[in-house]
Amino acid sequence: MKLAAAGLLGMLLVAAAPARAQEDLPAGSILAPREGFRIESVAMRTTYYDQMGYGFQSQAGPAQGPGSEQLTVWQPQLDVTARQGDRVTYRLLIPVDIVTAASPDAIDGKVDAVSSASRYNEAGSIELLTTYRADSGTQWTIHPGFHLEEQMRSWHLGFGTSRSLADDNAVISASVDQNVDWLDDFTIQGQRIGHVMRTTSNASVGLLQLLSPTTVANVNYGLTVQFGELGNTWNSVPLATGERESELLPHIRQRHALVGRLAQWLPWQGALHAFYRFYADDWGITAHSAEAELYQRFAPWLYVRANYRFHVQDPASFFAEHPSEVALLRTADSDLSGFHAQTLGGMVALEWTPAGRGRVRSVHVEAGYERYFRSNGLSVDIYTCALALGL
């Protein structure tokens, strides 16, 4: 989630263009007094997801499916940015999820994805992104994180670097990330039978280029390799025989994503962001996503955003709503089926600089709504609001 208490043109340049770094410190300054730790911004966001639909992996319905995929998520978040001296910046992210879901709640044993006492699943994460400016054109980052929920523990560590070139008109970047997940293993009846592991390794490279004073382009490629238990362990499959059995997934998955972005300033105080993503993996899924965002400023303190996204994907090679009982791999998960999806949304943002000489330098308030719907019947209403203070 990105929150900024700046004008639209500032958003365009900060989000899509390399900012000119400060000049290198004199060599003798290492003996001089340093600026201390200072909080620069505090942002709070809350998002509510309301999902409706049906999928054959869910047992919340007829024995042969499809079952309900009803889901609600309330997600408050805290985002704090701080600076230490001239070279080190910290960003602390703390999202919390409170989830109710029909699919695990329908299982006889009531898996811990939904606690038997409250039918809620609480989850939380804490992440710290530390950026060190080595010189006027080079930055290094480290990104540890931890996620906790009732049926899973997850550890994350990432490293990245970026280097500006050609008088700061281009930036090249690279990063590596490693996730380790520790999950409770359930039968499709909800009985816990032990624990399983999953690892996710990612590497990405990117190039950001200033094409003109008003146009910025970015291209990025990412490779992700996963090992271990790649499902949630309680998804089931209605077989052609009329019985339900466990989902059977490969224990390795290689995923490729190629992303292109373009940001264009518009002379009527607007900006257009365009996005395209190609995805392919060795499960047989290929997907294309295209998105456009149009920003328009109406006053120094008011701007709006409208966005539209279209996504289409092919199914996994082993997807079937009622596979044979002898299939070595099988899934009926609607997320792994073939479908096309659309997202329509909008956002209104207010921002201003408070009068006087108080601690708060800027205020940013926004509210938004998105409607996601796809051809296999799933739909999601997404409501969000946020408050960011520049200090």
Secondary structure as the mmCIF struct_conf table of DSSP 4:
data_model
#
loop_
_struct_conf.conf_type_id
_struct_conf.id
_struct_conf.beg_label_comp_id
_struct_conf.beg_label_asym_id
_struct_conf.beg_label_seq_id
_struct_conf.end_label_comp_id
_struct_conf.end_label_asym_id
_struct_conf.end_label_seq_id
BEND BEND1 ALA A 6 ALA A 6
HELX_RH_AL_P HELX_RH_AL_P1 LEU A 8 ALA A 16
BEND BEND2 ALA A 17 ALA A 17
HELX_LH_PP_P HELX_LH_PP_P1 PRO A 18 PRO A 26
HELX_RH_3T_P HELX_RH_3T_P1 ALA A 27 LEU A 31
BEND BEND3 ALA A 32 ALA A 32
STRN STRN1 PHE A 37 MET A 52
STRN STRN2 TYR A 54 GLY A 55
TURN_TY1_P TURN_TY1_P1 PHE A 56 GLN A 57
BEND BEND4 ALA A 60 GLY A 61
TURN_TY1_P TURN_TY1_P2 ALA A 63 GLN A 64
BEND BEND5 GLY A 65 GLY A 65
STRN STRN3 GLY A 67 SER A 68
STRN STRN4 LEU A 71 GLN A 84
TURN_TY1_P TURN_TY1_P3 GLY A 85 ARG A 87
STRN STRN5 VAL A 88 ALA A 101
HELX_RH_AL_P HELX_RH_AL_P2 ALA A 102 ASP A 105
TURN_TY1_P TURN_TY1_P4 ALA A 106 ALA A 106
BEND BEND6 ILE A 107 ILE A 107
TURN_TY1_P TURN_TY1_P5 ASP A 108 GLY A 109
TURN_TY1_P TURN_TY1_P6 ASP A 112 ALA A 113
BEND BEND7 VAL A 114 VAL A 114
TURN_TY1_P TURN_TY1_P7 SER A 116 SER A 118
BEND BEND8 ARG A 119 ARG A 119
STRN STRN6 ASN A 121 ASP A 135
TURN_TY1_P TURN_TY1_P8 SER A 136 GLY A 137
STRN STRN7 THR A 138 GLU A 149
TURN_TY1_P TURN_TY1_P9 GLU A 150 GLN A 151
STRN STRN8 MET A 152 LEU A 165
TURN_TY1_P TURN_TY1_P10 ALA A 166 ASN A 169
STRN STRN9 ALA A 170 PHE A 186
TURN_TY1_P TURN_TY1_P11 ILE A 188 GLN A 189
BEND BEND9 GLY A 190 GLY A 190
STRN STRN10 ARG A 192 SER A 212
TURN_TY1_P TURN_TY1_P12 PRO A 213 THR A 214
STRN STRN11 THR A 215 GLY A 228
BEND BEND10 GLY A 231 GLY A 231
BEND BEND11 THR A 233 THR A 233
STRN STRN12 SER A 236 PRO A 238
TURN_TY1_P TURN_TY1_P13 ALA A 240 THR A 241
BEND BEND12 GLY A 242 GLY A 242
STRN STRN13 ARG A 244 SER A 246
STRN STRN14 LEU A 248 LEU A 248
BEND BEND13 HIS A 251 HIS A 251
STRN STRN15 ILE A 252 LEU A 266
TURN_TY1_P TURN_TY1_P14 PRO A 267 GLN A 269
STRN STRN16 GLY A 270 ASP A 281
TURN_TY1_P TURN_TY1_P15 ASP A 282 TRP A 283
BEND BEND14 GLY A 284 GLY A 284
STRN STRN17 THR A 286 ALA A 299
TURN_TY1_P TURN_TY1_P16 PRO A 300 TRP A 301
STRN STRN18 LEU A 302 GLN A 313
HELX_LH_PP_P HELX_LH_PP_P2 ASP A 314 ALA A 316
TURN_TY1_P TURN_TY1_P17 SER A 317 PHE A 318
STRN STRN19 PHE A 319 PHE A 319
BEND BEND15 GLU A 321 HIS A 322
TURN_TY1_P TURN_TY1_P18 GLU A 325 VAL A 326
BEND BEND16 LEU A 328 LEU A 329
STRN STRN20 ARG A 330 THR A 331
HELX_RH_3T_P HELX_RH_3T_P2 SER A 334 LEU A 336
BEND BEND17 SER A 337 SER A 337
STRN STRN21 PHE A 339 TRP A 352
BEND BEND18 ALA A 355 ARG A 357
BEND BEND19 ARG A 359 ARG A 359
STRN STRN22 SER A 362 ARG A 374
TURN_TY1_P TURN_TY1_P19 SER A 375 ASN A 376
BEND BEND20 GLY A 377 GLY A 377
STRN STRN23 SER A 379 GLY A 390
#
